[in-house]
Amino acid sequence: MIKNAVADRMYLLEGESAFTVLARARALEDQGRHIIHMEIGQPDFNTPPNIIEAGCRAITGGYTGYTPAPGYPELRQTITDYALRQKGVTASKDDVIVATGTKPVIFYTILMLVNPRDEVIYPNPGFPAYNSCIQFAGGVPVPLNFSAKNDFRLDLDEFEKLITKKTKLVIINSPSNPTGGVFTREDIEGIAKILKKHEDIFILSDEIYDRLVYDEEVYSIAAVPGFKDRTIIADGLSKAYAMTGWRLGYGIMHPELAKHMELLVINSNSCAAAFTQIAAIEALNGPQEAVESMGDAFLKRRNYLVEALNSIKGINCRTPKGAFYVFPDISSFGLPCEVFAELLLNEAGVAASWGTAFGSFGEGHIRLSYATSLDNIELAVERIEKFTKTL
């Protein structure tokens, strides 16, 4: 009865493997097992004290009611100032929509732009919500393969071949979840050169990890002359500021698009919480030493993990240029990646996401998050090496 009552479109939405694995891992922990969590993309650091204090002052100061649907004007102005400093993108506060995380901005953008049968080019392997939301909106997902052979950067020739008269939106994500791949300036300029021939195609640029870039410069396609008005930037504070539970993200876009996205906010969750917005102002305007310190720690962990994984027979791991994930190739063991990840959890106590959870081109890979302590990473590597010797 319930199944028949649910709208057909609900079966087009998919979950996320990281949360599926997390639930399985916690069930094992309830049985007394020791599990190393490398499945979830959550920094293991606390939110910096100055941000917590700002949020607490906001609550006690009365910031507990409704806020303007697009966000407080002072936060939106702060975001534009930050975008200019960090991304080289010039915007006004009317271009900004504040949301309860970056995911809503992704979802709202697709709902706002994609009609049934419109085609959307998206990264594969890539963040699972892209494909899920495209299907939910009635669009046609068009996967763009990102291969380890190319350091998980895009092939511009392959990208251009995917564009048709039905293409409405292109989604890019740099640094990438799950691969850690980063687009170079040449990559971004190459995309822009191709899309100049197709003025009716919009770009959704997911930049949630752009404070975690190790070996390349940060370069947003919205900073390319002529592309700001056709780009929707999705960003937030969850990753760089260790604020996953604060649920605060934002979009930067043409002001006419912002008006439409504001309607989606009004008709879904009304507004972002008041005290989180005040805390976000402090995060973006306040001291940045904690962010830099977290970035240094992630870099140290990355370097150790990549070298250690590559020392294990049968594993080949590219060095990610950003974010806090590695996407090692485990295909030599002859197991589907989901089976490999399940055995790794059950037999070795290491929780990882499987590659195909991020798209069909992720087969042969697992994703490991190094948003955990170096001690945990060292122990995880020991367990992984011991596990692989049993295969």
WOLINDA-V84409 format. One record per residue. N is the residue number from 0. RES is the residue in three letters. OMEGA is omega as a letter, one per 30 degrees, with the letter a starting at -180 (999 if undefined). BURIAL is b if it has 9 or more other ideal C-beta (glycine too) atoms within 8 Angstrom, else e. D_FIRST is the distance of its C-alpha to the first C-alpha in whole Angstrom. Layout:
n:N res:RES omega:OMEGA burial:BURIAL d_first:D_FIRST
n:N res:RES omega:OMEGA burial:BURIAL d_first:D_FIRST
//
This chain:
n:0 res:MET omega:a burial:e d_first:0
n:1 res:ILE omega:a burial:e d_first:4
n:2 res:LYS omega:a burial:e d_first:5
n:3 res:ASN omega:a burial:e d_first:5
n:4 res:ALA omega:a burial:e d_first:6
n:5 res:VAL omega:a burial:e d_first:9
n:6 res:ALA omega:a burial:e d_first:12
n:7 res:ASP omega:a burial:e d_first:14
n:8 res:ARG omega:l burial:e d_first:17
n:9 res:MET omega:a burial:e d_first:15
n:10 res:TYR omega:l burial:e d_first:15
n:11 res:LEU omega:l burial:e d_first:19
n:12 res:LEU omega:l burial:b d_first:20
n:13 res:GLU omega:l burial:e d_first:21
n:14 res:GLY omega:l burial:e d_first:22
n:15 res:GLU omega:a burial:b d_first:26
n:16 res:SER omega:a burial:b d_first:28
n:17 res:ALA omega:a burial:b d_first:30
n:18 res:PHE omega:l burial:b d_first:27
n:19 res:THR omega:l burial:b d_first:26
n:20 res:VAL omega:l burial:b d_first:29
n:21 res:LEU omega:l burial:b d_first:30
n:22 res:ALA omega:l burial:e d_first:27
n:23 res:ARG omega:a burial:b d_first:28
n:24 res:ALA omega:l burial:b d_first:32
n:25 res:ARG omega:l burial:b d_first:31
n:26 res:ALA omega:l burial:e d_first:30
n:27 res:LEU omega:l burial:b d_first:33
n:28 res:GLU omega:l burial:b d_first:35
n:29 res:ASP omega:l burial:e d_first:33
n:30 res:GLN omega:l burial:e d_first:35
n:31 res:GLY omega:l burial:e d_first:38
n:32 res:ARG omega:l burial:e d_first:38
n:33 res:HIS omega:a burial:e d_first:40
n:34 res:ILE omega:l burial:b d_first:39
n:35 res:ILE omega:a burial:b d_first:40
n:36 res:HIS omega:l burial:b d_first:38
n:37 res:MET omega:a burial:b d_first:38
n:38 res:GLU omega:a burial:b d_first:35
n:39 res:ILE omega:a burial:b d_first:34
n:40 res:GLY omega:a burial:b d_first:36
n:41 res:GLN omega:l burial:e d_first:38
n:42 res:PRO omega:a burial:b d_first:41
n:43 res:ASP omega:l burial:e d_first:43
n:44 res:PHE omega:l burial:e d_first:45
n:45 res:ASN omega:l burial:e d_first:45
n:46 res:THR omega:a burial:b d_first:45
n:47 res:PRO omega:a burial:b d_first:49
n:48 res:PRO omega:a burial:e d_first:50
n:49 res:ASN omega:l burial:b d_first:51
n:50 res:ILE omega:l burial:b d_first:48
n:51 res:ILE omega:a burial:b d_first:46
n:52 res:GLU omega:l burial:b d_first:49
n:53 res:ALA omega:l burial:b d_first:49
n:54 res:GLY omega:l burial:b d_first:45
n:55 res:CYS omega:l burial:e d_first:46
n:56 res:ARG omega:l burial:b d_first:49
n:57 res:ALA omega:l burial:b d_first:47
n:58 res:ILE omega:a burial:b d_first:44
n:59 res:THR omega:l burial:e d_first:47
n:60 res:GLY omega:l burial:e d_first:49
n:61 res:GLY omega:l burial:e d_first:46
n:62 res:TYR omega:a burial:b d_first:44
n:63 res:THR omega:a burial:e d_first:41
n:64 res:GLY omega:l burial:e d_first:39
n:65 res:TYR omega:l burial:e d_first:38
n:66 res:THR omega:l burial:b d_first:40
n:67 res:PRO omega:a burial:e d_first:40
n:68 res:ALA omega:l burial:b d_first:37
n:69 res:PRO omega:a burial:b d_first:39
n:70 res:GLY omega:l burial:b d_first:41
n:71 res:TYR omega:l burial:b d_first:44
n:72 res:PRO omega:a burial:e d_first:47
n:73 res:GLU omega:l burial:e d_first:49
n:74 res:LEU omega:a burial:b d_first:46
n:75 res:ARG omega:l burial:b d_first:46
n:76 res:GLN omega:l burial:b d_first:50
n:77 res:THR omega:l burial:b d_first:50
n:78 res:ILE omega:l burial:b d_first:47
n:79 res:THR omega:l burial:b d_first:49
n:80 res:ASP omega:l burial:b d_first:52
n:81 res:TYR omega:a burial:b d_first:51
n:82 res:ALA omega:l burial:b d_first:49
n:83 res:LEU omega:a burial:b d_first:53
n:84 res:ARG omega:a burial:e d_first:54
n:85 res:GLN omega:a burial:b d_first:52
n:86 res:LYS omega:a burial:b d_first:51
n:87 res:GLY omega:a burial:e d_first:54
n:88 res:VAL omega:l burial:b d_first:51
n:89 res:THR omega:a burial:e d_first:53
n:90 res:ALA omega:l burial:b d_first:50
n:91 res:SER omega:a burial:e d_first:50
n:92 res:LYS omega:l burial:b d_first:48
n:93 res:ASP omega:l burial:e d_first:46
n:94 res:ASP omega:a burial:b d_first:45
n:95 res:VAL omega:l burial:b d_first:43
n:96 res:ILE omega:l burial:b d_first:39
n:97 res:VAL omega:a burial:b d_first:39
n:98 res:ALA omega:a burial:b d_first:35
n:99 res:THR omega:a burial:b d_first:33
n:100 res:GLY omega:l burial:b d_first:34
n:101 res:THR omega:l burial:b d_first:35
n:102 res:LYS omega:l burial:e d_first:31
n:103 res:PRO omega:l burial:b d_first:30
n:104 res:VAL omega:l burial:b d_first:33
n:105 res:ILE omega:a burial:b d_first:32
n:106 res:PHE omega:a burial:b d_first:29
n:107 res:TYR omega:a burial:b d_first:31
n:108 res:THR omega:a burial:b d_first:33
n:109 res:ILE omega:l burial:b d_first:31
n:110 res:LEU omega:a burial:b d_first:29
n:111 res:MET omega:a burial:b d_first:32
n:112 res:LEU omega:a burial:b d_first:34
n:113 res:VAL omega:l burial:b d_first:31
n:114 res:ASN omega:l burial:e d_first:30
n:115 res:PRO omega:l burial:e d_first:28
n:116 res:ARG omega:l burial:e d_first:30
n:117 res:ASP omega:l burial:b d_first:33
n:118 res:GLU omega:l burial:b d_first:34
n:119 res:VAL omega:l burial:b d_first:34
n:120 res:ILE omega:a burial:b d_first:36
n:121 res:TYR omega:a burial:b d_first:35
n:122 res:PRO omega:l burial:b d_first:37
n:123 res:ASN omega:g burial:b d_first:36
n:124 res:PRO omega:a burial:b d_first:36
n:125 res:GLY omega:a burial:b d_first:35
n:126 res:PHE omega:a burial:b d_first:33
n:127 res:PRO omega:a burial:b d_first:29
n:128 res:ALA omega:a burial:b d_first:28
n:129 res:TYR omega:a burial:b d_first:30
n:130 res:ASN omega:a burial:b d_first:28
n:131 res:SER omega:a burial:b d_first:25
n:132 res:CYS omega:l burial:b d_first:26
n:133 res:ILE omega:l burial:b d_first:27
n:134 res:GLN omega:a burial:b d_first:24
n:135 res:PHE omega:a burial:b d_first:22
n:136 res:ALA omega:a burial:b d_first:25
n:137 res:GLY omega:l burial:b d_first:25
n:138 res:GLY omega:l burial:b d_first:28
n:139 res:VAL omega:l burial:b d_first:30
n:140 res:PRO omega:l burial:b d_first:31
n:141 res:VAL omega:a burial:b d_first:34
n:142 res:PRO omega:l burial:b d_first:35
n:143 res:LEU omega:a burial:b d_first:39
n:144 res:ASN omega:l burial:e d_first:40
n:145 res:PHE omega:a burial:b d_first:42
n:146 res:SER omega:l burial:e d_first:44
n:147 res:ALA omega:a burial:b d_first:46
n:148 res:LYS omega:a burial:e d_first:49
n:149 res:ASN omega:a burial:b d_first:49
n:150 res:ASP omega:l burial:e d_first:48
n:151 res:PHE omega:l burial:b d_first:45
n:152 res:ARG omega:a burial:b d_first:46
n:153 res:LEU omega:l burial:b d_first:45
n:154 res:ASP omega:a burial:b d_first:47
n:155 res:LEU omega:l burial:b d_first:48
n:156 res:ASP omega:l burial:e d_first:49
n:157 res:GLU omega:l burial:b d_first:45
n:158 res:PHE omega:a burial:b d_first:44
n:159 res:GLU omega:a burial:e d_first:46
n:160 res:LYS omega:a burial:e d_first:45
n:161 res:LEU omega:a burial:b d_first:41
n:162 res:ILE omega:l burial:b d_first:42
n:163 res:THR omega:l burial:e d_first:41
n:164 res:LYS omega:a burial:e d_first:41
n:165 res:LYS omega:a burial:e d_first:38
n:166 res:THR omega:a burial:b d_first:38
n:167 res:LYS omega:a burial:b d_first:37
n:168 res:LEU omega:l burial:b d_first:37
n:169 res:VAL omega:l burial:b d_first:39
n:170 res:ILE omega:l burial:b d_first:37
n:171 res:ILE omega:a burial:b d_first:40
n:172 res:ASN omega:a burial:b d_first:40
n:173 res:SER omega:f burial:b d_first:43
n:174 res:PRO omega:a burial:b d_first:44
n:175 res:SER omega:l burial:b d_first:41
n:176 res:ASN omega:g burial:b d_first:38
n:177 res:PRO omega:a burial:b d_first:38
n:178 res:THR omega:a burial:b d_first:41
n:179 res:GLY omega:l burial:b d_first:43
n:180 res:GLY omega:a burial:b d_first:45
n:181 res:VAL omega:l burial:b d_first:47
n:182 res:PHE omega:l burial:b d_first:48
n:183 res:THR omega:l burial:b d_first:52
n:184 res:ARG omega:l burial:e d_first:53
n:185 res:GLU omega:l burial:e d_first:54
n:186 res:ASP omega:a burial:b d_first:51
n:187 res:ILE omega:l burial:b d_first:50
n:188 res:GLU omega:l burial:b d_first:53
n:189 res:GLY omega:l burial:b d_first:52
n:190 res:ILE omega:a burial:b d_first:48
n:191 res:ALA omega:l burial:b d_first:50
n:192 res:LYS omega:l burial:e d_first:52
n:193 res:ILE omega:a burial:b d_first:50
n:194 res:LEU omega:l burial:b d_first:47
n:195 res:LYS omega:l burial:e d_first:51
n:196 res:LYS omega:a burial:e d_first:50
n:197 res:HIS omega:a burial:b d_first:47
n:198 res:GLU omega:a burial:e d_first:47
n:199 res:ASP omega:l burial:e d_first:44
n:200 res:ILE omega:l burial:b d_first:42
n:201 res:PHE omega:l burial:b d_first:41
n:202 res:ILE omega:l burial:b d_first:41
n:203 res:LEU omega:a burial:b d_first:38
n:204 res:SER omega:a burial:b d_first:41
n:205 res:ASP omega:a burial:b d_first:39
n:206 res:GLU omega:a burial:b d_first:42
n:207 res:ILE omega:a burial:b d_first:40
n:208 res:TYR omega:a burial:b d_first:43
n:209 res:ASP omega:l burial:b d_first:46
n:210 res:ARG omega:a burial:b d_first:48
n:211 res:LEU omega:l burial:b d_first:47
n:212 res:VAL omega:a burial:b d_first:50
n:213 res:TYR omega:a burial:b d_first:52
n:214 res:ASP omega:a burial:e d_first:54
n:215 res:GLU omega:l burial:b d_first:54
n:216 res:GLU omega:l burial:e d_first:54
n:217 res:VAL omega:l burial:e d_first:51
n:218 res:TYR omega:a burial:b d_first:51
n:219 res:SER omega:l burial:b d_first:48
n:220 res:ILE omega:l burial:b d_first:48
n:221 res:ALA omega:l burial:b d_first:48
n:222 res:ALA omega:l burial:b d_first:52
n:223 res:VAL omega:a burial:b d_first:53
n:224 res:PRO omega:l burial:e d_first:54
n:225 res:GLY omega:a burial:e d_first:52
n:226 res:PHE omega:a burial:b d_first:49
n:227 res:LYS omega:a burial:b d_first:48
n:228 res:ASP omega:l burial:e d_first:47
n:229 res:ARG omega:l burial:b d_first:44
n:230 res:THR omega:l burial:b d_first:43
n:231 res:ILE omega:l burial:b d_first:40
n:232 res:ILE omega:l burial:b d_first:41
n:233 res:ALA omega:a burial:b d_first:39
n:234 res:ASP omega:a burial:b d_first:40
n:235 res:GLY omega:a burial:b d_first:40
n:236 res:LEU omega:a burial:b d_first:41
n:237 res:SER omega:a burial:b d_first:39
n:238 res:LYS omega:a burial:b d_first:41
n:239 res:ALA omega:a burial:b d_first:45
n:240 res:TYR omega:a burial:b d_first:45
n:241 res:ALA omega:a burial:b d_first:42
n:242 res:MET omega:a burial:b d_first:40
n:243 res:THR omega:a burial:e d_first:37
n:244 res:GLY omega:l burial:e d_first:35
n:245 res:TRP omega:l burial:b d_first:37
n:246 res:ARG omega:a burial:b d_first:35
n:247 res:LEU omega:l burial:b d_first:37
n:248 res:GLY omega:a burial:b d_first:38
n:249 res:TYR omega:l burial:b d_first:39
n:250 res:GLY omega:l burial:b d_first:39
n:251 res:ILE omega:a burial:b d_first:43
n:252 res:MET omega:l burial:b d_first:43
n:253 res:HIS omega:a burial:b d_first:44
n:254 res:PRO omega:l burial:b d_first:44
n:255 res:GLU omega:l burial:e d_first:43
n:256 res:LEU omega:l burial:b d_first:40
n:257 res:ALA omega:l burial:b d_first:40
n:258 res:LYS omega:l burial:e d_first:39
n:259 res:HIS omega:l burial:b d_first:36
n:260 res:MET omega:l burial:b d_first:35
n:261 res:GLU omega:l burial:b d_first:36
n:262 res:LEU omega:l burial:e d_first:33
n:263 res:LEU omega:l burial:b d_first:31
n:264 res:VAL omega:a burial:b d_first:32
n:265 res:ILE omega:a burial:e d_first:32
n:266 res:ASN omega:l burial:e d_first:28
n:267 res:SER omega:a burial:e d_first:27
n:268 res:ASN omega:l burial:e d_first:29
n:269 res:SER omega:a burial:e d_first:32
n:270 res:CYS omega:l burial:b d_first:34
n:271 res:ALA omega:a burial:b d_first:36
n:272 res:ALA omega:a burial:b d_first:37
n:273 res:ALA omega:a burial:b d_first:40
n:274 res:PHE omega:l burial:b d_first:42
n:275 res:THR omega:l burial:b d_first:41
n:276 res:GLN omega:l burial:b d_first:42
n:277 res:ILE omega:l burial:b d_first:46
n:278 res:ALA omega:l burial:b d_first:45
n:279 res:ALA omega:l burial:b d_first:45
n:280 res:ILE omega:l burial:b d_first:48
n:281 res:GLU omega:a burial:b d_first:50
n:282 res:ALA omega:a burial:b d_first:48
n:283 res:LEU omega:a burial:b d_first:49
n:284 res:ASN omega:a burial:e d_first:53
n:285 res:GLY omega:a burial:b d_first:54
n:286 res:PRO omega:a burial:e d_first:55
n:287 res:GLN omega:a burial:e d_first:54
n:288 res:GLU omega:a burial:e d_first:55
n:289 res:ALA omega:l burial:b d_first:52
n:290 res:VAL omega:l burial:b d_first:50
n:291 res:GLU omega:l burial:e d_first:53
n:292 res:SER omega:l burial:e d_first:53
n:293 res:MET omega:l burial:b d_first:50
n:294 res:GLY omega:l burial:b d_first:50
n:295 res:ASP omega:l burial:e d_first:53
n:296 res:ALA omega:l burial:b d_first:51
n:297 res:PHE omega:l burial:b d_first:49
n:298 res:LEU omega:l burial:b d_first:52
n:299 res:LYS omega:l burial:b d_first:53
n:300 res:ARG omega:l burial:b d_first:50
n:301 res:ARG omega:a burial:b d_first:49
n:302 res:ASN omega:l burial:e d_first:53
n:303 res:TYR omega:a burial:b d_first:53
n:304 res:LEU omega:a burial:b d_first:49
n:305 res:VAL omega:a burial:b d_first:50
n:306 res:GLU omega:a burial:e d_first:53
n:307 res:ALA omega:l burial:b d_first:52
n:308 res:LEU omega:a burial:b d_first:49
n:309 res:ASN omega:l burial:b d_first:51
n:310 res:SER omega:l burial:e d_first:54
n:311 res:ILE omega:a burial:b d_first:51
n:312 res:LYS omega:l burial:e d_first:51
n:313 res:GLY omega:l burial:e d_first:49
n:314 res:ILE omega:l burial:b d_first:47
n:315 res:ASN omega:a burial:e d_first:48
n:316 res:CYS omega:l burial:b d_first:47
n:317 res:ARG omega:l burial:b d_first:48
n:318 res:THR omega:l burial:e d_first:50
n:319 res:PRO omega:a burial:b d_first:47
n:320 res:LYS omega:a burial:b d_first:49
n:321 res:GLY omega:a burial:b d_first:47
n:322 res:ALA omega:l burial:b d_first:44
n:323 res:PHE omega:l burial:b d_first:43
n:324 res:TYR omega:l burial:b d_first:42
n:325 res:VAL omega:a burial:b d_first:43
n:326 res:PHE omega:a burial:b d_first:41
n:327 res:PRO omega:l burial:b d_first:43
n:328 res:ASP omega:a burial:b d_first:43
n:329 res:ILE omega:a burial:b d_first:42
n:330 res:SER omega:a burial:b d_first:42
n:331 res:SER omega:a burial:e d_first:45
n:332 res:PHE omega:l burial:b d_first:44
n:333 res:GLY omega:l burial:e d_first:42
n:334 res:LEU omega:l burial:b d_first:38
n:335 res:PRO omega:a burial:e d_first:35
n:336 res:CYS omega:l burial:b d_first:35
n:337 res:GLU omega:l burial:b d_first:32
n:338 res:VAL omega:l burial:e d_first:33
n:339 res:PHE omega:a burial:b d_first:36
n:340 res:ALA omega:l burial:b d_first:35
n:341 res:GLU omega:l burial:b d_first:33
n:342 res:LEU omega:l burial:b d_first:36
n:343 res:LEU omega:l burial:b d_first:38
n:344 res:LEU omega:a burial:b d_first:36
n:345 res:ASN omega:a burial:e d_first:35
n:346 res:GLU omega:a burial:e d_first:39
n:347 res:ALA omega:l burial:b d_first:41
n:348 res:GLY omega:l burial:b d_first:39
n:349 res:VAL omega:a burial:b d_first:39
n:350 res:ALA omega:l burial:b d_first:36
n:351 res:ALA omega:l burial:b d_first:36
n:352 res:SER omega:l burial:b d_first:33
n:353 res:TRP omega:a burial:b d_first:33
n:354 res:GLY omega:a burial:b d_first:34
n:355 res:THR omega:l burial:b d_first:32
n:356 res:ALA omega:a burial:b d_first:29
n:357 res:PHE omega:l burial:b d_first:32
n:358 res:GLY omega:a burial:b d_first:32
n:359 res:SER omega:a burial:e d_first:33
n:360 res:PHE omega:l burial:b d_first:36
n:361 res:GLY omega:l burial:b d_first:36
n:362 res:GLU omega:a burial:b d_first:36
n:363 res:GLY omega:a burial:e d_first:39
n:364 res:HIS omega:l burial:b d_first:39
n:365 res:ILE omega:l burial:b d_first:38
n:366 res:ARG omega:l burial:b d_first:38
n:367 res:LEU omega:l burial:b d_first:40
n:368 res:SER omega:l burial:b d_first:40
n:369 res:TYR omega:l burial:b d_first:44
n:370 res:ALA omega:l burial:b d_first:43
n:371 res:THR omega:a burial:b d_first:44
n:372 res:SER omega:l burial:e d_first:47
n:373 res:LEU omega:l burial:b d_first:50
n:374 res:ASP omega:l burial:e d_first:50
n:375 res:ASN omega:a burial:b d_first:46
n:376 res:ILE omega:l burial:b d_first:47
n:377 res:GLU omega:l burial:b d_first:50
n:378 res:LEU omega:l burial:b d_first:48
n:379 res:ALA omega:l burial:b d_first:45
n:380 res:VAL omega:l burial:b d_first:47
n:381 res:GLU omega:a burial:e d_first:49
n:382 res:ARG omega:l burial:b d_first:46
n:383 res:ILE omega:l burial:b d_first:45
n:384 res:GLU omega:l burial:b d_first:48
n:385 res:LYS omega:l burial:b d_first:48
n:386 res:PHE omega:a burial:b d_first:44
n:387 res:THR omega:l burial:b d_first:45
n:388 res:LYS omega:l burial:e d_first:48
n:389 res:THR omega:a burial:e d_first:46
n:390 res:LEU omega:999 burial:e d_first:44
//
